[in-house]
């Protein structure tokens, strides 16, 4: 799922990194690193108007 345009415009790519893995020759999104926290499948990435944070599920 792609982020909405209003959120994508606010992402600071210096603090957000997208982690990919190669699985059977295909590149798969493994997780998203926000500052020092890594969001994995099932976690929630929250945006409070200024910052992104990760909530564990």
The first five atom37 places (N, CA, C, CB, O) and aatype in JSON, in Angstrom:
{
  "aatype": [20, 20, 20, 20, 20, 20, 20, 20, 20, 20, 20, 20, 20, 20, 20, 20, 20, 20, 20, 20, 20, 20, 20, 20, 20, 20, 20, 20, 20, 20, 20, 20, 20, 20, 20, 20, 20, 20, 20, 20, 20, 20, 20, 20, 20, 20, 20, 20, 20, 20, 20, 20, 20, 20, 20, 20, 20],
  "atom_mask": [
    [1, 1, 1, 1, 1],
    [1, 1, 1, 1, 1],
    [1, 1, 1, 1, 1],
    [1, 1, 1, 1, 1],
    [1, 1, 1, 1, 1],
    [1, 1, 1, 1, 1],
    [1, 1, 1, 1, 1],
    [1, 1, 1, 1, 1],
    [1, 1, 1, 1, 1],
    [1, 1, 1, 1, 1],
    [1, 1, 1, 1, 1],
    [1, 1, 1, 1, 1],
    [1, 1, 1, 1, 1],
    [1, 1, 1, 1, 1],
    [1, 1, 1, 1, 1],
    [1, 1, 1, 1, 1],
    [1, 1, 1, 1, 1],
    [1, 1, 1, 1, 1],
    [1, 1, 1, 1, 1],
    [1, 1, 1, 1, 1],
    [1, 1, 1, 1, 1],
    [1, 1, 1, 1, 1],
    [1, 1, 1, 1, 1],
    [1, 1, 1, 1, 1],
    [1, 1, 1, 1, 1],
    [1, 1, 1, 1, 1],
    [1, 1, 1, 1, 1],
    [1, 1, 1, 1, 1],
    [1, 1, 1, 1, 1],
    [1, 1, 1, 1, 1],
    [1, 1, 1, 1, 1],
    [1, 1, 1, 1, 1],
    [1, 1, 1, 1, 1],
    [1, 1, 1, 1, 1],
    [1, 1, 1, 1, 1],
    [1, 1, 1, 1, 1],
    [1, 1, 1, 1, 1],
    [1, 1, 1, 1, 1],
    [1, 1, 1, 1, 1],
    [1, 1, 1, 1, 1],
    [1, 1, 1, 1, 1],
    [1, 1, 1, 1, 1],
    [1, 1, 1, 1, 1],
    [1, 1, 1, 1, 1],
    [1, 1, 1, 1, 1],
    [1, 1, 1, 1, 1],
    [1, 1, 1, 1, 1],
    [1, 1, 1, 1, 1],
    [1, 1, 1, 1, 1],
    [1, 1, 1, 1, 1],
    [1, 1, 1, 1, 1],
    [1, 1, 1, 1, 1],
    [1, 1, 1, 1, 1],
    [1, 1, 1, 1, 1],
    [1, 1, 1, 1, 1],
    [1, 1, 1, 1, 1],
    [1, 1, 1, 1, 1]
  ],
  "atom_positions": [
    [[0.85, -1.17, 0.0], [0.0, 0.0, 0.0], [0.9, 1.24, 0.0], [-0.97, 0.0, 1.23], [1.87, 1.31, 0.75]],
    [[0.57, 2.18, -0.82], [1.33, 3.41, -0.89], [0.75, 4.44, 0.06], [1.35, 3.96, -2.32], [-0.45, 4.43, 0.35]],
    [[1.59, 5.32, 0.54], [1.14, 6.39, 1.43], [0.36, 7.43, 0.63], [2.33, 7.05, 2.16], [0.65, 7.65, -0.54]],
    [[-0.64, 8.06, 1.27], [-1.34, 9.14, 0.57], [-0.37, 10.28, 0.27], [-2.54, 9.66, 1.42], [0.65, 10.43, 0.94]],
    [[-0.69, 11.09, -0.74], [0.21, 12.15, -1.18], [0.51, 13.13, -0.04], [-0.4, 12.89, -2.35], [1.66, 13.56, 0.09]],
    [[-0.48, 13.49, 0.79], [-0.23, 14.45, 1.86], [0.76, 13.91, 2.87], [-1.54, 14.81, 2.55], [1.51, 14.69, 3.47]],
    [[0.79, 12.59, 3.08], [1.74, 12.0, 4.01], [3.11, 11.83, 3.35], [1.23, 10.64, 4.51], [4.13, 12.07, 3.99]],
    [[3.12, 11.43, 2.1], [4.38, 11.25, 1.39], [5.15, 12.57, 1.29], [4.13, 10.69, 0.0], [6.39, 12.56, 1.3]],
    [[4.45, 13.69, 1.19], [5.1, 15.0, 1.13], [5.77, 15.36, 2.45], [4.09, 16.07, 0.75], [6.71, 16.15, 2.47]],
    [[5.28, 14.8, 3.56], [5.79, 15.14, 4.88], [6.87, 14.19, 5.4], [4.66, 15.18, 5.86], [7.44, 14.42, 6.46]],
    [[7.16, 13.12, 4.66], [8.16, 12.16, 5.11], [9.55, 12.75, 4.93], [8.04, 10.82, 4.33], [9.92, 13.18, 3.84]],
    [[10.31, 12.76, 6.0], [11.7, 13.19, 5.97], [12.54, 11.95, 5.68], [12.13, 13.89, 7.31], [12.7, 11.09, 6.55]],
    [[13.08, 11.86, 4.49], [13.8, 10.65, 4.09], [15.16, 10.52, 4.74], [13.96, 10.62, 2.6], [15.87, 9.54, 4.49]],
    [[15.56, 11.49, 5.58], [16.79, 11.36, 6.36], [16.53, 10.52, 7.62], [17.34, 12.75, 6.75], [17.45, 9.88, 8.13]],
    [[15.28, 10.51, 8.12], [14.96, 9.74, 9.32], [14.17, 8.48, 9.02], [14.18, 10.6, 10.28], [14.05, 7.62, 9.89]],
    [[13.63, 8.35, 7.81], [12.84, 7.18, 7.43], [13.6, 6.4, 6.35], [11.41, 7.59, 6.93], [13.96, 6.95, 5.31]],
    [[13.82, 5.12, 6.62], [14.5, 4.25, 5.65], [13.6, 3.06, 5.36], [15.89, 3.79, 6.18], [13.0, 2.49, 6.27]],
    [[13.52, 2.67, 4.1], [12.76, 1.51, 3.7], [13.72, 0.34, 3.55], [11.97, 1.78, 2.38], [14.7, 0.44, 2.8]],
    [[13.46, -0.76, 4.25], [14.34, -1.93, 4.26], [13.77, -2.99, 3.33], [14.5, -2.49, 5.69], [12.62, -3.4, 3.47]],
    [[14.58, -3.43, 2.38], [14.16, -4.43, 1.41], [14.99, -5.69, 1.56], [14.27, -3.88, -0.02], [16.14, -5.64, 2.01]],
    [[14.42, -6.81, 1.18], [15.13, -8.09, 1.14], [14.86, -8.74, -0.21], [14.67, -9.04, 2.32], [13.83, -8.49, -0.83]],
    [[15.79, -9.55, -0.67], [15.6, -10.27, -1.92], [15.17, -11.69, -1.58], [16.9, -10.26, -2.79], [15.92, -12.44, -0.95]],
    [[13.97, -12.06, -2.0], [13.39, -13.38, -1.71], [13.02, -14.03, -3.04], [12.14, -13.26, -0.77], [12.14, -13.56, -3.75]],
    [[13.7, -15.11, -3.38], [13.46, -15.84, -4.63], [13.59, -14.93, -5.85], [12.08, -16.48, -4.61], [12.82, -15.06, -6.81]],
    [[14.54, -14.03, -5.83], [14.78, -13.15, -6.96], [13.91, -11.92, -7.01], [14.61, -13.9, -8.21], [14.1, -11.07, -7.89]],
    [[12.95, -11.78, -6.1], [12.08, -10.62, -6.07], [12.43, -9.74, -4.87], [10.59, -11.04, -6.03], [12.75, -10.25, -3.79]],
    [[12.37, -8.45, -5.06], [12.65, -7.52, -3.97], [11.36, -7.31, -3.18], [13.21, -6.16, -4.51], [10.33, -6.93, -3.73]],
    [[11.43, -7.56, -1.86], [10.27, -7.51, -0.99], [10.54, -6.51, 0.13], [9.93, -8.91, -0.41], [11.63, -6.48, 0.69]],
    [[9.53, -5.69, 0.45], [9.67, -4.75, 1.55], [9.69, -5.51, 2.86], [8.52, -3.72, 1.54], [8.74, -6.21, 3.2]],
    [[10.78, -5.37, 3.6], [10.98, -6.09, 4.86], [10.44, -5.29, 6.04], [12.46, -6.4, 5.06], [9.9, -5.86, 6.99]],
    [[10.59, -3.99, 5.99], [10.14, -3.14, 7.08], [10.5, -1.7, 6.8], [10.75, -3.58, 8.4], [11.09, -1.37, 5.77]],
    [[10.13, -0.83, 7.72], [10.41, 0.59, 7.61], [11.11, 1.01, 8.9], [9.11, 1.43, 7.37], [10.61, 0.75, 9.99]],
    [[12.24, 1.66, 8.77], [12.99, 2.11, 9.93], [12.7, 3.59, 10.14], [14.52, 1.86, 9.76], [12.97, 4.42, 9.27]],
    [[12.13, 3.93, 11.32], [11.82, 5.3, 11.68], [12.71, 5.65, 12.86], [10.29, 5.48, 12.03], [12.57, 5.11, 13.96]],
    [[13.64, 6.58, 12.62], [14.67, 6.93, 13.61], [15.4, 5.67, 14.03], [14.04, 7.65, 14.85], [16.14, 5.11, 13.23]],
    [[15.22, 5.2, 15.26], [15.93, 4.0, 15.73], [15.0, 2.8, 15.87], [16.61, 4.27, 17.05], [15.45, 1.74, 16.32]],
    [[13.73, 2.93, 15.5], [12.76, 1.84, 15.62], [12.46, 1.26, 14.24], [11.46, 2.34, 16.3], [12.36, 2.0, 13.26]],
    [[12.33, -0.04, 14.17], [11.98, -0.7, 12.91], [10.55, -1.21, 12.98], [12.95, -1.87, 12.6], [10.21, -2.0, 13.85]],
    [[9.72, -0.75, 12.05], [8.33, -1.2, 11.96], [8.29, -2.41, 11.05], [7.39, -0.06, 11.42], [8.82, -2.38, 9.94]],
    [[7.68, -3.47, 11.53], [7.55, -4.7, 10.75], [6.07, -4.93, 10.44], [8.15, -5.92, 11.5], [5.22, -4.14, 10.85]],
    [[5.78, -6.01, 9.74], [4.4, -6.33, 9.4], [3.59, -6.47, 10.68], [4.33, -7.64, 8.55], [4.01, -7.18, 11.61]],
    [[2.46, -5.82, 10.75], [1.59, -5.88, 11.93], [1.76, -4.69, 12.85], [1.86, -7.14, 12.69], [0.89, -4.45, 13.69]],
    [[2.85, -3.93, 12.72], [3.04, -2.73, 13.53], [2.29, -1.56, 12.89], [4.55, -2.4, 13.68], [1.92, -1.62, 11.72]],
    [[2.08, -0.52, 13.67], [1.39, 0.67, 13.19], [2.37, 1.84, 13.22], [0.12, 0.97, 14.04], [3.03, 2.07, 14.22]],
    [[2.45, 2.56, 12.11], [3.25, 3.78, 12.04], [2.3, 4.95, 12.22], [4.06, 3.88, 10.68], [1.39, 5.13, 11.42]],
    [[2.52, 5.74, 13.27], [1.63, 6.86, 13.61], [2.27, 8.18, 13.21], [1.3, 6.85, 15.11], [3.49, 8.36, 13.31]],
    [[1.45, 9.11, 12.77], [1.89, 10.45, 12.41], [1.08, 11.43, 13.23], [1.74, 10.74, 10.87], [-0.14, 11.47, 13.1]],
    [[1.75, 12.22, 14.1], [1.03, 13.14, 14.98], [1.0, 14.57, 14.47], [1.66, 13.11, 16.35], [0.67, 15.49, 15.22]],
    [[1.33, 14.77, 13.22], [1.35, 16.11, 12.66], [2.77, 16.64, 12.5], [0.55, 17.05, 13.51], [3.03, 17.5, 11.66]],
    [[3.69, 16.13, 13.32], [5.08, 16.55, 13.24], [6.03, 15.37, 13.08], [5.46, 17.32, 14.48], [6.99, 15.45, 12.31]],
    [[5.76, 14.29, 13.79], [6.7, 13.16, 13.83], [6.03, 11.84, 13.49], [7.34, 13.06, 15.2], [4.82, 11.68, 13.66]],
    [[6.84, 10.91, 13.01], [6.4, 9.53, 12.81], [6.91, 8.69, 13.97], [6.91, 8.97, 11.44], [8.02, 8.89, 14.45]],
    [[6.08, 7.76, 14.43], [6.51, 6.84, 15.49], [5.94, 5.45, 15.18], [6.04, 7.35, 16.89], [5.05, 5.3, 14.34]],
    [[6.46, 4.45, 15.88], [6.07, 3.06, 15.66], [5.38, 2.52, 16.89], [7.29, 2.19, 15.29], [5.88, 2.67, 18.01]],
    [[4.21, 1.89, 16.7], [3.51, 1.21, 17.8], [3.56, -0.28, 17.53], [2.03, 1.7, 17.95], [3.18, -0.73, 16.44]],
    [[4.01, -1.03, 18.49], [4.09, -2.5, 18.35], [2.71, -3.1, 18.54], [5.11, -3.11, 19.38], [1.92, -2.63, 19.36]],
    [[2.44, -4.15, 17.78], [1.15, -4.88, 17.92], [1.43, -6.25, 18.42], [0.37, -4.93, 16.6], [0.5, -7.03, 18.61]]
  ]
}
